[in-house]
Amino acid sequence: MEQPSSPNSTRAYSSLKNRLPAGPRFWILLIVVVLAAVWIGRWMHHRSTHVFSDDARVDGEVIAIASRIPGWFIDLPII
């Protein structure tokens, strides 16, 4: 970018130049923020489109099985 020759425009150019972040810290911070946003976006997409069993609940009924006479099975002949 060319530097202007008049004093007023030189002052405007230097104030604009001072407002623009040009240091390496800014670019590193910008890259870190963009990478974090991409990672969080991918994590949220993966979390909302896949099923996880870590927080699963099972609904069922408990059925008691008992014989009509008391005692233990000793033998179960197959015919």
PDB file of N, CA, C and O in Angstrom, chain B, residues numbered from 101:
ATOM      1  N   MET B 101       0.845  -1.168   0.000  1.00  0.00           N
ATOM      2  CA  MET B 101       0.000   0.000   0.000  1.00  0.00           C
ATOM      3  C   MET B 101       0.889   1.229   0.000  1.00  0.00           C
ATOM      4  O   MET B 101       1.851   1.316   0.763  1.00  0.00           O
ATOM      5  N   GLU B 102       0.559   2.174  -0.859  1.00  0.00           N
ATOM      6  CA  GLU B 102       1.365   3.391  -0.952  1.00  0.00           C
ATOM      7  C   GLU B 102       1.063   4.324   0.203  1.00  0.00           C
ATOM      8  O   GLU B 102      -0.076   4.430   0.659  1.00  0.00           O
ATOM      9  N   GLN B 103       2.093   4.992   0.663  1.00  0.00           N
ATOM     10  CA  GLN B 103       1.866   5.990   1.694  1.00  0.00           C
ATOM     11  C   GLN B 103       1.492   7.309   1.035  1.00  0.00           C
ATOM     12  O   GLN B 103       2.153   7.732   0.087  1.00  0.00           O
ATOM     13  N   PRO B 104       0.452   7.961   1.518  1.00  0.00           N
ATOM     14  CA  PRO B 104       0.029   9.237   0.931  1.00  0.00           C
ATOM     15  C   PRO B 104       1.067  10.331   1.195  1.00  0.00           C
ATOM     16  O   PRO B 104       1.881  10.234   2.113  1.00  0.00           O
ATOM     17  N   SER B 105       1.012  11.393   0.345  1.00  0.00           N
ATOM     18  CA  SER B 105       2.018  12.447   0.438  1.00  0.00           C
ATOM     19  C   SER B 105       1.564  13.645   1.266  1.00  0.00           C
ATOM     20  O   SER B 105       2.413  14.345   1.818  1.00  0.00           O
ATOM     21  N   SER B 106       0.254  13.912   1.377  1.00  0.00           N
ATOM     22  CA  SER B 106      -0.188  15.078   2.135  1.00  0.00           C
ATOM     23  C   SER B 106      -0.139  14.802   3.633  1.00  0.00           C
ATOM     24  O   SER B 106      -0.265  13.647   4.040  1.00  0.00           O
ATOM     25  N   PRO B 107       0.043  15.840   4.478  1.00  0.00           N
ATOM     26  CA  PRO B 107       0.165  15.634   5.927  1.00  0.00           C
ATOM     27  C   PRO B 107      -1.103  15.068   6.551  1.00  0.00           C
ATOM     28  O   PRO B 107      -1.014  14.219   7.439  1.00  0.00           O
ATOM     29  N   ASN B 108      -2.279  15.510   6.117  1.00  0.00           N
ATOM     30  CA  ASN B 108      -3.530  14.989   6.689  1.00  0.00           C
ATOM     31  C   ASN B 108      -3.721  13.517   6.363  1.00  0.00           C
ATOM     32  O   ASN B 108      -4.097  12.727   7.229  1.00  0.00           O
ATOM     33  N   SER B 109      -3.466  13.157   5.140  1.00  0.00           N
ATOM     34  CA  SER B 109      -3.630  11.760   4.767  1.00  0.00           C
ATOM     35  C   SER B 109      -2.544  10.895   5.399  1.00  0.00           C
ATOM     36  O   SER B 109      -2.779   9.718   5.670  1.00  0.00           O
ATOM     37  N   THR B 110      -1.365  11.455   5.637  1.00  0.00           N
ATOM     38  CA  THR B 110      -0.309  10.707   6.317  1.00  0.00           C
ATOM     39  C   THR B 110      -0.727  10.396   7.750  1.00  0.00           C
ATOM     40  O   THR B 110      -0.492   9.294   8.247  1.00  0.00           O
ATOM     41  N   ARG B 111      -1.348  11.372   8.412  1.00  0.00           N
ATOM     42  CA  ARG B 111      -1.824  11.166   9.773  1.00  0.00           C
ATOM     43  C   ARG B 111      -2.927  10.099   9.793  1.00  0.00           C
ATOM     44  O   ARG B 111      -2.944   9.244  10.678  1.00  0.00           O
ATOM     45  N   ALA B 112      -3.847  10.146   8.822  1.00  0.00           N
ATOM     46  CA  ALA B 112      -4.928   9.159   8.752  1.00  0.00           C
ATOM     47  C   ALA B 112      -4.362   7.762   8.480  1.00  0.00           C
ATOM     48  O   ALA B 112      -4.821   6.777   9.059  1.00  0.00           O
ATOM     49  N   TYR B 113      -3.372   7.687   7.603  1.00  0.00           N
ATOM     50  CA  TYR B 113      -2.754   6.405   7.286  1.00  0.00           C
ATOM     51  C   TYR B 113      -2.054   5.819   8.507  1.00  0.00           C
ATOM     52  O   TYR B 113      -2.171   4.621   8.766  1.00  0.00           O
ATOM     53  N   SER B 114      -1.333   6.637   9.256  1.00  0.00           N
ATOM     54  CA  SER B 114      -0.612   6.123  10.406  1.00  0.00           C
ATOM     55  C   SER B 114      -1.575   5.709  11.517  1.00  0.00           C
ATOM     56  O   SER B 114      -1.302   4.741  12.227  1.00  0.00           O
ATOM     57  N   SER B 115      -2.703   6.422  11.685  1.00  0.00           N
ATOM     58  CA  SER B 115      -3.663   6.005  12.716  1.00  0.00           C
ATOM     59  C   SER B 115      -4.356   4.714  12.301  1.00  0.00           C
ATOM     60  O   SER B 115      -4.648   3.876  13.154  1.00  0.00           O
ATOM     61  N   LEU B 116      -4.626   4.533  11.006  1.00  0.00           N
ATOM     62  CA  LEU B 116      -5.210   3.278  10.527  1.00  0.00           C
ATOM     63  C   LEU B 116      -4.207   2.148  10.681  1.00  0.00           C
ATOM     64  O   LEU B 116      -4.575   1.030  11.043  1.00  0.00           O
ATOM     65  N   LYS B 117      -2.958   2.434  10.411  1.00  0.00           N
ATOM     66  CA  LYS B 117      -1.905   1.426  10.544  1.00  0.00           C
ATOM     67  C   LYS B 117      -1.764   0.984  12.002  1.00  0.00           C
ATOM     68  O   LYS B 117      -1.527  -0.194  12.268  1.00  0.00           O
ATOM     69  N   ASN B 118      -1.905   1.904  12.937  1.00  0.00           N
ATOM     70  CA  ASN B 118      -1.788   1.572  14.348  1.00  0.00           C
ATOM     71  C   ASN B 118      -2.985   0.774  14.853  1.00  0.00           C
ATOM     72  O   ASN B 118      -2.859   0.049  15.840  1.00  0.00           O
ATOM     73  N   ARG B 119      -4.133   0.885  14.207  1.00  0.00           N
ATOM     74  CA  ARG B 119      -5.321   0.158  14.643  1.00  0.00           C
ATOM     75  C   ARG B 119      -5.326  -1.292  14.172  1.00  0.00           C
ATOM     76  O   ARG B 119      -5.947  -2.138  14.814  1.00  0.00           O
ATOM     77  N   LEU B 120      -4.664  -1.593  13.092  1.00  0.00           N
ATOM     78  CA  LEU B 120      -4.660  -2.948  12.559  1.00  0.00           C
ATOM     79  C   LEU B 120      -3.695  -3.827  13.356  1.00  0.00           C
ATOM     80  O   LEU B 120      -2.532  -3.464  13.528  1.00  0.00           O
ATOM     81  N   PRO B 121      -4.160  -4.970  13.841  1.00  0.00           N
ATOM     82  CA  PRO B 121      -3.254  -5.873  14.549  1.00  0.00           C
ATOM     83  C   PRO B 121      -2.339  -6.586  13.558  1.00  0.00           C
ATOM     84  O   PRO B 121      -2.815  -7.264  12.648  1.00  0.00           O
ATOM     85  N   ALA B 122      -1.058  -6.439  13.730  1.00  0.00           N
ATOM     86  CA  ALA B 122      -0.128  -7.035  12.774  1.00  0.00           C
ATOM     87  C   ALA B 122       0.918  -7.913  13.450  1.00  0.00           C
ATOM     88  O   ALA B 122       1.752  -8.506  12.767  1.00  0.00           O
ATOM     89  N   GLY B 123       0.890  -8.007  14.757  1.00  0.00           N
ATOM     90  CA  GLY B 123       1.913  -8.770  15.464  1.00  0.00           C
ATOM     91  C   GLY B 123       1.667 -10.267  15.381  1.00  0.00           C
ATOM     92  O   GLY B 123       0.555 -10.702  15.084  1.00  0.00           O
ATOM     93  N   PRO B 124       2.690 -11.046  15.640  1.00  0.00           N
ATOM     94  CA  PRO B 124       2.543 -12.505  15.592  1.00  0.00           C
ATOM     95  C   PRO B 124       1.624 -13.039  16.690  1.00  0.00           C
ATOM     96  O   PRO B 124       1.000 -14.086  16.521  1.00  0.00           O
ATOM     97  N   ARG B 125       1.538 -12.319  17.822  1.00  0.00           N
ATOM     98  CA  ARG B 125       0.631 -12.777  18.885  1.00  0.00           C
ATOM     99  C   ARG B 125      -0.819 -12.776  18.403  1.00  0.00           C
ATOM    100  O   ARG B 125      -1.575 -13.693  18.726  1.00  0.00           O
ATOM    101  N   PHE B 126      -1.209 -11.774  17.645  1.00  0.00           N
ATOM    102  CA  PHE B 126      -2.568 -11.709  17.112  1.00  0.00           C
ATOM    103  C   PHE B 126      -2.852 -12.895  16.200  1.00  0.00           C
ATOM    104  O   PHE B 126      -3.901 -13.528  16.317  1.00  0.00           O
ATOM    105  N   TRP B 127      -1.936 -13.197  15.302  1.00  0.00           N
ATOM    106  CA  TRP B 127      -2.170 -14.286  14.346  1.00  0.00           C
ATOM    107  C   TRP B 127      -2.189 -15.648  15.046  1.00  0.00           C
ATOM    108  O   TRP B 127      -2.972 -16.524  14.678  1.00  0.00           O
ATOM    109  N   ILE B 128      -1.338 -15.824  16.043  1.00  0.00           N
ATOM    110  CA  ILE B 128      -1.350 -17.086  16.801  1.00  0.00           C
ATOM    111  C   ILE B 128      -2.660 -17.227  17.553  1.00  0.00           C
ATOM    112  O   ILE B 128      -3.260 -18.302  17.559  1.00  0.00           O
ATOM    113  N   LEU B 129      -3.112 -16.151  18.188  1.00  0.00           N
ATOM    114  CA  LEU B 129      -4.385 -16.183  18.903  1.00  0.00           C
ATOM    115  C   LEU B 129      -5.547 -16.441  17.946  1.00  0.00           C
ATOM    116  O   LEU B 129      -6.460 -17.201  18.268  1.00  0.00           O
ATOM    117  N   LEU B 130      -5.516 -15.818  16.782  1.00  0.00           N
ATOM    118  CA  LEU B 130      -6.570 -16.029  15.785  1.00  0.00           C
ATOM    119  C   LEU B 130      -6.602 -17.483  15.319  1.00  0.00           C
ATOM    120  O   LEU B 130      -7.680 -18.062  15.182  1.00  0.00           O
ATOM    121  N   ILE B 131      -5.453 -18.069  15.079  1.00  0.00           N
ATOM    122  CA  ILE B 131      -5.384 -19.470  14.648  1.00  0.00           C
ATOM    123  C   ILE B 131      -5.896 -20.388  15.748  1.00  0.00           C
ATOM    124  O   ILE B 131      -6.622 -21.341  15.465  1.00  0.00           O
ATOM    125  N   VAL B 132      -5.530 -20.120  16.995  1.00  0.00           N
ATOM    126  CA  VAL B 132      -5.997 -20.945  18.109  1.00  0.00           C
ATOM    127  C   VAL B 132      -7.507 -20.848  18.250  1.00  0.00           C
ATOM    128  O   VAL B 132      -8.165 -21.864  18.472  1.00  0.00           O
ATOM    129  N   VAL B 133      -8.070 -19.658  18.126  1.00  0.00           N
ATOM    130  CA  VAL B 133      -9.520 -19.478  18.241  1.00  0.00           C
ATOM    131  C   VAL B 133     -10.241 -20.194  17.107  1.00  0.00           C
ATOM    132  O   VAL B 133     -11.262 -20.841  17.341  1.00  0.00           O
ATOM    133  N   VAL B 134      -9.736 -20.091  15.896  1.00  0.00           N
ATOM    134  CA  VAL B 134     -10.370 -20.766  14.756  1.00  0.00           C
ATOM    135  C   VAL B 134     -10.298 -22.283  14.925  1.00  0.00           C
ATOM    136  O   VAL B 134     -11.287 -22.974  14.681  1.00  0.00           O
ATOM    137  N   LEU B 135      -9.153 -22.806  15.337  1.00  0.00           N
ATOM    138  CA  LEU B 135      -9.023 -24.251  15.543  1.00  0.00           C
ATOM    139  C   LEU B 135      -9.949 -24.734  16.661  1.00  0.00           C
ATOM    140  O   LEU B 135     -10.551 -25.801  16.547  1.00  0.00           O
ATOM    141  N   ALA B 136     -10.066 -23.963  17.730  1.00  0.00           N
ATOM    142  CA  ALA B 136     -10.971 -24.339  18.827  1.00  0.00           C
ATOM    143  C   ALA B 136     -12.422 -24.344  18.347  1.00  0.00           C
ATOM    144  O   ALA B 136     -13.185 -25.239  18.707  1.00  0.00           O
ATOM    145  N   ALA B 137     -12.809 -23.362  17.543  1.00  0.00           N
ATOM    146  CA  ALA B 137     -14.178 -23.306  17.018  1.00  0.00           C
ATOM    147  C   ALA B 137     -14.462 -24.491  16.101  1.00  0.00           C
ATOM    148  O   ALA B 137     -15.549 -25.066  16.149  1.00  0.00           O
ATOM    149  N   VAL B 138     -13.497 -24.857  15.274  1.00  0.00           N
ATOM    150  CA  VAL B 138     -13.680 -26.012  14.389  1.00  0.00           C
ATOM    151  C   VAL B 138     -13.786 -27.291  15.209  1.00  0.00           C
ATOM    152  O   VAL B 138     -14.645 -28.129  14.934  1.00  0.00           O
ATOM    153  N   TRP B 139     -12.931 -27.454  16.206  1.00  0.00           N
ATOM    154  CA  TRP B 139     -12.970 -28.659  17.040  1.00  0.00           C
ATOM    155  C   TRP B 139     -14.288 -28.766  17.800  1.00  0.00           C
ATOM    156  O   TRP B 139     -14.877 -29.846  17.855  1.00  0.00           O
ATOM    157  N   ILE B 140     -14.757 -27.681  18.379  1.00  0.00           N
ATOM    158  CA  ILE B 140     -16.026 -27.695  19.113  1.00  0.00           C
ATOM    159  C   ILE B 140     -17.182 -27.985  18.174  1.00  0.00           C
ATOM    160  O   ILE B 140     -18.102 -28.716  18.542  1.00  0.00           O
ATOM    161  N   GLY B 141     -17.158 -27.433  16.979  1.00  0.00           N
ATOM    162  CA  GLY B 141     -18.205 -27.709  15.995  1.00  0.00           C
ATOM    163  C   GLY B 141     -18.243 -29.169  15.583  1.00  0.00           C
ATOM    164  O   GLY B 141     -19.317 -29.763  15.492  1.00  0.00           O
ATOM    165  N   ARG B 142     -17.075 -29.750  15.334  1.00  0.00           N
ATOM    166  CA  ARG B 142     -17.027 -31.170  14.966  1.00  0.00           C
ATOM    167  C   ARG B 142     -17.479 -32.058  16.125  1.00  0.00           C
ATOM    168  O   ARG B 142     -18.176 -33.051  15.914  1.00  0.00           O
ATOM    169  N   TRP B 143     -17.080 -31.697  17.359  1.00  0.00           N
ATOM    170  CA  TRP B 143     -17.484 -32.469  18.528  1.00  0.00           C
ATOM    171  C   TRP B 143     -19.001 -32.416  18.724  1.00  0.00           C
ATOM    172  O   TRP B 143     -19.628 -33.437  19.006  1.00  0.00           O
ATOM    173  N   MET B 144     -19.585 -31.232  18.574  1.00  0.00           N
ATOM    174  CA  MET B 144     -21.041 -31.104  18.732  1.00  0.00           C
ATOM    175  C   MET B 144     -21.781 -31.882  17.643  1.00  0.00           C
ATOM    176  O   MET B 144     -22.794 -32.523  17.922  1.00  0.00           O
ATOM    177  N   HIS B 145     -21.285 -31.830  16.412  1.00  0.00           N
ATOM    178  CA  HIS B 145     -21.916 -32.580  15.328  1.00  0.00           C
ATOM    179  C   HIS B 145     -21.833 -34.079  15.599  1.00  0.00           C
ATOM    180  O   HIS B 145     -22.820 -34.796  15.431  1.00  0.00           O
ATOM    181  N   HIS B 146     -20.662 -34.556  16.018  1.00  0.00           N
ATOM    182  CA  HIS B 146     -20.485 -35.977  16.304  1.00  0.00           C
ATOM    183  C   HIS B 146     -21.367 -36.403  17.465  1.00  0.00           C
ATOM    184  O   HIS B 146     -21.965 -37.479  17.430  1.00  0.00           O
ATOM    185  N   ARG B 147     -21.452 -35.569  18.493  1.00  0.00           N
ATOM    186  CA  ARG B 147     -22.254 -35.887  19.675  1.00  0.00           C
ATOM    187  C   ARG B 147     -23.745 -35.946  19.344  1.00  0.00           C
ATOM    188  O   ARG B 147     -24.476 -36.742  19.934  1.00  0.00           O
ATOM    189  N   SER B 148     -24.199 -35.121  18.413  1.00  0.00           N
ATOM    190  CA  SER B 148     -25.626 -35.096  18.085  1.00  0.00           C
ATOM    191  C   SER B 148     -26.021 -36.121  17.030  1.00  0.00           C
ATOM    192  O   SER B 148     -27.213 -36.365  16.845  1.00  0.00           O
ATOM    193  N   THR B 149     -25.071 -36.727  16.336  1.00  0.00           N
ATOM    194  CA  THR B 149     -25.414 -37.684  15.287  1.00  0.00           C
ATOM    195  C   THR B 149     -25.060 -39.126  15.630  1.00  0.00           C
ATOM    196  O   THR B 149     -25.359 -40.024  14.842  1.00  0.00           O
ATOM    197  N   HIS B 150     -24.441 -39.378  16.768  1.00  0.00           N
ATOM    198  CA  HIS B 150     -24.069 -40.732  17.156  1.00  0.00           C
ATOM    199  C   HIS B 150     -24.716 -41.092  18.492  1.00  0.00           C
ATOM    200  O   HIS B 150     -24.998 -40.221  19.314  1.00  0.00           O
ATOM    201  N   VAL B 151     -24.943 -42.387  18.692  1.00  0.00           N
ATOM    202  CA  VAL B 151     -25.541 -42.873  19.923  1.00  0.00           C
ATOM    203  C   VAL B 151     -24.419 -43.321  20.850  1.00  0.00           C
ATOM    204  O   VAL B 151     -23.509 -44.040  20.439  1.00  0.00           O
ATOM    205  N   PHE B 152     -24.494 -42.890  22.097  1.00  0.00           N
ATOM    206  CA  PHE B 152     -23.513 -43.275  23.101  1.00  0.00           C
ATOM    207  C   PHE B 152     -24.202 -44.110  24.161  1.00  0.00           C
ATOM    208  O   PHE B 152     -25.330 -43.809  24.553  1.00  0.00           O
ATOM    209  N   SER B 153     -23.543 -45.148  24.626  1.00  0.00           N
ATOM    210  CA  SER B 153     -24.149 -46.015  25.631  1.00  0.00           C
ATOM    211  C   SER B 153     -23.735 -45.637  27.046  1.00  0.00           C
ATOM    212  O   SER B 153     -24.124 -46.315  27.998  1.00  0.00           O
ATOM    213  N   ASP B 154     -22.972 -44.594  27.205  1.00  0.00           N
ATOM    214  CA  ASP B 154     -22.543 -44.180  28.539  1.00  0.00           C
ATOM    215  C   ASP B 154     -23.706 -43.702  29.400  1.00  0.00           C
ATOM    216  O   ASP B 154     -23.689 -43.866  30.620  1.00  0.00           O
ATOM    217  N   ASP B 155     -24.708 -43.117  28.771  1.00  0.00           N
ATOM    218  CA  ASP B 155     -25.829 -42.577  29.523  1.00  0.00           C
ATOM    219  C   ASP B 155     -27.150 -43.258  29.145  1.00  0.00           C
ATOM    220  O   ASP B 155     -28.198 -42.613  29.124  1.00  0.00           O
ATOM    221  N   ALA B 156     -27.097 -44.558  28.849  1.00  0.00           N
ATOM    222  CA  ALA B 156     -28.285 -45.285  28.411  1.00  0.00           C
ATOM    223  C   ALA B 156     -29.128 -45.722  29.601  1.00  0.00           C
ATOM    224  O   ALA B 156     -28.610 -45.973  30.689  1.00  0.00           O
ATOM    225  N   ARG B 157     -30.429 -45.806  29.378  1.00  0.00           N
ATOM    226  CA  ARG B 157     -31.372 -46.304  30.372  1.00  0.00           C
ATOM    227  C   ARG B 157     -32.137 -47.463  29.753  1.00  0.00           C
ATOM    228  O   ARG B 157     -32.443 -47.449  28.560  1.00  0.00           O
ATOM    229  N   VAL B 158     -32.445 -48.466  30.569  1.00  0.00           N
ATOM    230  CA  VAL B 158     -33.169 -49.633  30.088  1.00  0.00           C
ATOM    231  C   VAL B 158     -34.490 -49.707  30.838  1.00  0.00           C
ATOM    232  O   VAL B 158     -34.532 -49.630  32.066  1.00  0.00           O
ATOM    233  N   ASP B 159     -35.561 -49.857  30.081  1.00  0.00           N
ATOM    234  CA  ASP B 159     -36.879 -49.984  30.686  1.00  0.00           C
ATOM    235  C   ASP B 159     -37.338 -51.416  30.478  1.00  0.00           C
ATOM    236  O   ASP B 159     -37.283 -51.924  29.358  1.00  0.00           O
ATOM    237  N   GLY B 160     -37.785 -52.067  31.523  1.00  0.00           N
ATOM    238  CA  GLY B 160     -38.226 -53.454  31.415  1.00  0.00           C
ATOM    239  C   GLY B 160     -39.123 -53.841  32.578  1.00  0.00           C
ATOM    240  O   GLY B 160     -39.392 -53.040  33.474  1.00  0.00           O
ATOM    241  N   GLU B 161     -39.574 -55.071  32.544  1.00  0.00           N
ATOM    242  CA  GLU B 161     -40.430 -55.597  33.604  1.00  0.00           C
ATOM    243  C   GLU B 161     -39.730 -56.780  34.262  1.00  0.00           C
ATOM    244  O   GLU B 161     -39.027 -57.540  33.597  1.00  0.00           O
ATOM    245  N   VAL B 162     -39.921 -56.930  35.542  1.00  0.00           N
ATOM    246  CA  VAL B 162     -39.355 -58.052  36.281  1.00  0.00           C
ATOM    247  C   VAL B 162     -40.445 -59.106  36.414  1.00  0.00           C
ATOM    248  O   VAL B 162     -41.528 -58.831  36.930  1.00  0.00           O
ATOM    249  N   ILE B 163     -40.150 -60.310  35.945  1.00  0.00           N
ATOM    250  CA  ILE B 163     -41.113 -61.409  36.016  1.00  0.00           C
ATOM    251  C   ILE B 163     -40.521 -62.489  36.911  1.00  0.00           C
ATOM    252  O   ILE B 163     -39.415 -62.972  36.671  1.00  0.00           O
ATOM    253  N   ALA B 164     -41.257 -62.855  37.926  1.00  0.00           N
ATOM    254  CA  ALA B 164     -40.807 -63.909  38.840  1.00  0.00           C
ATOM    255  C   ALA B 164     -41.280 -65.260  38.304  1.00  0.00           C
ATOM    256  O   ALA B 164     -42.449 -65.428  37.959  1.00  0.00           O
ATOM    257  N   ILE B 165     -40.370 -66.203  38.242  1.00  0.00           N
ATOM    258  CA  ILE B 165     -40.703 -67.555  37.785  1.00  0.00           C
ATOM    259  C   ILE B 165     -40.595 -68.479  38.994  1.00  0.00           C
ATOM    260  O   ILE B 165     -39.555 -68.539  39.648  1.00  0.00           O
ATOM    261  N   ALA B 166     -41.681 -69.198  39.284  1.00  0.00           N
ATOM    262  CA  ALA B 166     -41.695 -70.102  40.438  1.00  0.00           C
ATOM    263  C   ALA B 166     -42.495 -71.345  40.082  1.00  0.00           C
ATOM    264  O   ALA B 166     -43.415 -71.299  39.266  1.00  0.00           O
ATOM    265  N   SER B 167     -42.128 -72.452  40.706  1.00  0.00           N
ATOM    266  CA  SER B 167     -42.871 -73.693  40.474  1.00  0.00           C
ATOM    267  C   SER B 167     -44.088 -73.747  41.396  1.00  0.00           C
ATOM    268  O   SER B 167     -44.196 -72.982  42.354  1.00  0.00           O
ATOM    269  N   ARG B 168     -44.990 -74.659  41.089  1.00  0.00           N
ATOM    270  CA  ARG B 168     -46.205 -74.767  41.901  1.00  0.00           C
ATOM    271  C   ARG B 168     -45.973 -75.587  43.168  1.00  0.00           C
ATOM    272  O   ARG B 168     -46.731 -75.482  44.133  1.00  0.00           O
ATOM    273  N   ILE B 169     -44.940 -76.387  43.157  1.00  0.00           N
ATOM    274  CA  ILE B 169     -44.623 -77.172  44.363  1.00  0.00           C
ATOM    275  C   ILE B 169     -43.237 -76.776  44.859  1.00  0.00           C
ATOM    276  O   ILE B 169     -42.364 -76.445  44.056  1.00  0.00           O
ATOM    277  N   PRO B 170     -43.030 -76.807  46.146  1.00  0.00           N
ATOM    278  CA  PRO B 170     -41.713 -76.418  46.658  1.00  0.00           C
ATOM    279  C   PRO B 170     -40.679 -77.511  46.409  1.00  0.00           C
ATOM    280  O   PRO B 170     -41.015 -78.691  46.317  1.00  0.00           O
ATOM    281  N   GLY B 171     -39.425 -77.104  46.304  1.00  0.00           N
ATOM    282  CA  GLY B 171     -38.352 -78.062  46.153  1.00  0.00           C
ATOM    283  C   GLY B 171     -37.393 -77.659  45.047  1.00  0.00           C
ATOM    284  O   GLY B 171     -37.563 -76.630  44.393  1.00  0.00           O
ATOM    285  N   TRP B 172     -36.361 -78.512  44.852  1.00  0.00           N
ATOM    286  CA  TRP B 172     -35.336 -78.279  43.843  1.00  0.00           C
ATOM    287  C   TRP B 172     -35.476 -79.292  42.724  1.00  0.00           C
ATOM    288  O   TRP B 172     -35.919 -80.420  42.940  1.00  0.00           O
ATOM    289  N   PHE B 173     -35.086 -78.870  41.503  1.00  0.00           N
ATOM    290  CA  PHE B 173     -35.016 -79.828  40.404  1.00  0.00           C
ATOM    291  C   PHE B 173     -33.800 -80.688  40.598  1.00  0.00           C
ATOM    292  O   PHE B 173     -32.700 -80.179  40.815  1.00  0.00           O
ATOM    293  N   ILE B 174     -33.983 -81.984  40.522  1.00  0.00           N
ATOM    294  CA  ILE B 174     -32.850 -82.894  40.614  1.00  0.00           C
ATOM    295  C   ILE B 174     -32.531 -83.459  39.242  1.00  0.00           C
ATOM    296  O   ILE B 174     -31.365 -83.610  38.876  1.00  0.00           O
ATOM    297  N   ASP B 175     -33.582 -83.770  38.484  1.00  0.00           N
ATOM    298  CA  ASP B 175     -33.385 -84.376  37.165  1.00  0.00           C
ATOM    299  C   ASP B 175     -34.469 -83.838  36.249  1.00  0.00           C
ATOM    300  O   ASP B 175     -35.604 -83.621  36.673  1.00  0.00           O
ATOM    301  N   LEU B 176     -34.115 -83.626  35.003  1.00  0.00           N
ATOM    302  CA  LEU B 176     -35.078 -83.157  34.018  1.00  0.00           C
ATOM    303  C   LEU B 176     -34.990 -84.103  32.803  1.00  0.00           C
ATOM    304  O   LEU B 176     -34.216 -83.866  31.875  1.00  0.00           O
ATOM    305  N   PRO B 177     -35.778 -85.151  32.830  1.00  0.00           N
ATOM    306  CA  PRO B 177     -35.713 -86.111  31.726  1.00  0.00           C
ATOM    307  C   PRO B 177     -36.302 -85.515  30.441  1.00  0.00           C
ATOM    308  O   PRO B 177     -37.345 -84.862  30.460  1.00  0.00           O
ATOM    309  N   ILE B 178     -35.617 -85.756  29.349  1.00  0.00           N
ATOM    310  CA  ILE B 178     -36.083 -85.309  28.033  1.00  0.00           C
ATOM    311  C   ILE B 178     -36.671 -86.495  27.308  1.00  0.00           C
ATOM    312  O   ILE B 178     -36.030 -87.540  27.194  1.00  0.00           O
ATOM    313  N   ILE B 179     -37.885 -86.342  26.816  1.00  0.00           N
ATOM    314  CA  ILE B 179     -38.587 -87.459  26.179  1.00  0.00           C
ATOM    315  C   ILE B 179     -38.243 -87.576  24.716  1.00  0.00           C
ATOM    316  O   ILE B 179     -38.749 -88.465  24.033  1.00  0.00           O
TER     317      ILE B 179
END
